[in-house]
Amino acid sequence: MRIPPYYEKGSWQRFFAGGVIGAIISWIIFAYMYGTYQDTQILWISKQAEEIKDLKKDIQIWQEDYKKLNEENQKGLTLQEIDVTLTNGDKYKMDKFRTYQLETLVKQEVNHLIAKDITKIYESRELIKRAVENRVFTIDDKQYRLEVRGIYVLYETLEIDITMKFNDES
């Protein structure tokens, strides 16, 4: 068996030369298209990386500003309102007006705390408690002693829960 000599025939030589030239041209086209596509991808990824970097810087700046504002707000919180609640007025059958008068007297007792720093008020809550408990409140010739059940500082409000007992009770 013998292999036919294709290299001698011109038609076969043109066919193989066309195949080789076609492969080279298609490789060049493929390399150009792939390179263009990769350049586009690299540019897109670079833009995204730069945007991510800028957003991380913005986040860091926002977080720092947020921390600074929180610290300033915590330093600047002052007492704006005082709420006093009498919890056992119905036990002694007090009407709403006398309950209101008693709550108002307690508010007047601690009214000097308004516009003070909340942290200082929180630290001195025992003094506030003693000041209210040691005072005898007089309404319509009746004397009342109060007992503080709770002192709460909520944001800019001081809430005081009190119970009352007559002065003769011990």
Secondary structure, DSSP 4 states (H G I P E B T S, - for coil): -----GGGSHHHHHHHHHHHHHHHHHHHHHHHHHHHHHHHHHHHHHHHHHHHHHHHHHHHHHHHHHHHHHHHHHHH-B--EEEEEESSTTTTT--HHHHHHHHHHHHHHSGGGTTSBHHHHHHTHHHHHHHHHTPEEEETTEEEEEEEEEEEEETTEEEEEEEEEETT--
